[in-house]
Amino acid sequence: MNVIHGSTQFKCTDCDYVTKYKTYLNEHMKIRHGSSQFKCADCDYVTKYKRNLKPHMNGLHGSTQYKCTDCDYETKVERNLKTHMNVLHGSTQFKCKVCYYVTKYKSNLNAHMKGCHGSTQFECAHCDYVTKDQRNLKVHMNVRHGSTEFKCTDCDFVTKVKRNLKAHMNSLHGSTQFKCTDCDYVTKWKSALTTHTNVVHGSTQFKCTDCDYVTKVKRNLKAHMNSRHGSTQFKCTDCDYVTKWKSALTTHTNVVHGSTQFKCTDCDYVTKYKTHLNEHMKIRHGSTQFKCEQCDYVTKDKRALKSHMNGRHGSTQFKCAHCDYVTKDKRNLKVHMNVLHGSTQFKCKVCYYVTKYKSNLNAHMKGCHGSTQFKCAHCDYVTKDKRNLRSHVNGRHGSTEFKCTDCGFVTKVKRNLKAHMNSRHGSTQFKCTDCDYVTKVKCNLRLHMNARHGSTQFQCADCNYVTKHKRNLKAHMVHHGATEFKCANCAYVAKYKRYLVTHMKRKHVE
């Protein structure tokens, strides 16, 4: 109680910064006024934190290697070897004494015991909020009842969350830059430099012990092992549902058998998902607003502000190396490269399906050739796609309803309610900067900009046909082109690839 409601304050001796937490004052002193620096003896690396110097020495200049006794895995970081042993060769399991929960990590078991079987409850002194996790109570007190505010020393930015101030300082006022030692790459984010080094210059590879799969990203290997070779299964204790994914079992238990409900303290909104409640609180009752410093744009979503800054006011541009295409969004350049200049193709090993996108091939394998079936627990519905089962359960058997607070609209699908609120009752409007066009739907503004004011054009390589829409060029090429898709098992010929795929499914694939 002394920490939250007490009058004790810690003041900075060099500026006007005031806080109730001593650790916050220490962090402030290091970041704003700290002069101590830790230098690397082998290169020009400098940091204010001693804990950063040690991983740098081990990762770049360390000669010590930790080897796995069961395979050829080698690493310079001791904790990486420990994680490798637990994931691939570890037999130790921590079992829950109350239910059938099993995990390889003790921390997961502790979190499970607190969240599922813990009898201790932490109550808010100002409202009826109750939780089994002390961290949740701390967050609740700061957001709902806390008077502490973190102010930016360079502008008028104010927030109740410390990490938001830190992110604001790094993105807008931060002078620290992380440079790549092998190329000219520069970034303000240490995590971005780590990802760049591993992907572009990293020689470390993670290999699958059961097949030829190789990747530079550790989490990709873990996902591959679980999906392709994993024998671990998570079973539902109330029905015959079985899955390889722990998160899928948790979702199944909450949706089908769960009785836990999260209620809104300001209205009658009720949901089974905590994330849905958080989103509801932000949209309907949230008072925090994120404002653009260069125009009048205002939003309640921090990610939306970031996208707005990059799209409208960002100076960084991504250029295509093969043509004059320029965009401010890195993802758009990637899609452009794959569609117009990409030669990589992903082929199905069972039929003649070909695509430029790996995600499409994965969806094709699951939908057309997958042997796994997802059955509805309430009727005879069967599907090969897990998402279809989820939509079926929510649409046919779901008891949860999403109600509009302004009219009588009711739906079982959350995104339908969101679309209804934006189109019928939303006050936010998206305006065109070049004409008087106004819409409540963001994607409509994007379509309008491309169709009316867009300078990007797609040209046919064989004639003078020009269009602003990529799909029109694709249809033009197929309709007037000489490309034909032939069936390898009979004389069937089609101009459209989807027709050939449908033909293969009906005639030649069991």
Steps between C-alpha positions, in 0.01 A plus 500: 500500500794730565619454144168569330329751726791633705635853485869401472663641189842460346632816330778536248779733614577616144151570358130517601433128463292356789386141557362275774736216412870496580578263212344748257724776637811281457401420142438870432842595637673244278318597181484880534801592716720193515860551390634150566585302190614145453737457205594186313874429508498342152284743295329842519183372669385729788201460731367654820394164637741240629256220423516588128880477485513137611272361222695711248832348611362145492320539167769678294836442669445195717695188410322271745249264338237291666437168325199272523591148615220340295537674160729740309342817637754768608450848646697774673218581742447264793127564535449408132646157569273461802193588292614262224535212746155560648319534166663219298650255751343588832298231677425699816134586544320707759154364573207673665378319813141620451435434128672338200710802402860408404785729391878497463539839667461563872399862442207382286385269779517783754295726273250217445459441874441869568263555210294178516518364857621790709272585791665834579316799360617858467222756541501861389445745786307745279264277298375139472791378285634160615786297351722204588809663354669777696645650181151546358398692811805725466415578136136562596598745775732696272257524209170551685588668830863602472593867515861452389575635155814466293579819307735547209768760570519607135129534406148489650461121486347356822422137585422282802707210371878521533581286196290731282722793602812296425370404155405864436848623595669244276280557195472882504791640706744212525850567372637153567562300185596138456729441201568175321870410498476326160301755293351852515178397677405741784201481733376644830385160623740242638258217420486613136880485477500150650241382246693664214829336605345154530308513172750684276843416641431216741667168432318316778246251371246293686458155346221251546626166631228303318504656150695747283325811630746788573424852629683796649220576746474283809125541547444376143678175586287461812179554302622254234575231762157539658304497173695232308663266751342585834353205682374699799124525515279711721169330587184661626385354834131556420472360144703315233669813362873449431752752363875554470474861611461606862342830399240314292402291802468812712277664238290185468453474877395864530262496202335159545527422872614825661283679752740789570370838392662842491258783574532867419483724808337787309228322296334158453763363260599139579755279321698180552823656379708746699646652183149576374421680826820706472413594142145592607631723781731685262237556229192577710632645828863587440592863554860477378556653159804496276541818296710559192745786551495602133124499423160470672488118495382351833458133592458277806730234356875557527569267205266703281698816581825326408357385166369852437842656568676257267242531223434876507808667644774239470801594290631146454429353157547147371595481131474206264835397350338390170255784421395849617260377770537694828309451825521606864390157622758220501228235472368656180846476342525134599163422341598698189826304463325163536217577258681684219866397525501192723609170349453288812215252478361261755372175343266243645655151519163327459341688209596771250413798721760781476511832688744779583395512864597240758192576709278413201677166459452420870129584476473288183665200669268522800185556297558254214738229619497523879392188684426682826133571554338732749161380623226704663414378850134601458407369153636298206695790346852399386769718340872489425550864595509592869382854429187366330416296810543806721270706277248215492491464881463875552235537230291189570551401862662803664311654788711816510334801342649839423246778553513858376471748786331763282232294320349151493763343273610154620756263343703193593808619311715769664626653175140552385433711810817698439403567138149596610633748758733662247240528223191592706615676816867576443606862524841443343520608137774443246540794263672512165780756490449571129120539475184516716454122529414389857440146632474320832685194372880522467529245217248700293728805521795287385302372202390854416858631510623224271214535252471881486834647597742210486803541277589130495413333170522140385595461133466200272836383365348391166269794414411856606249396764538706823299474823523621860381168636725197517212253471390662172845447350499139613159439339618675184811282474299179547220600260721617214811299570596169348557337839314174543484264793493137385403195699777237513252210522252587223443744212340771717629854430409821689599864487461542872711317754214473748297310240781247463525462876126435525522251214786311673303477824187365333650264243842380612535552875333260738 
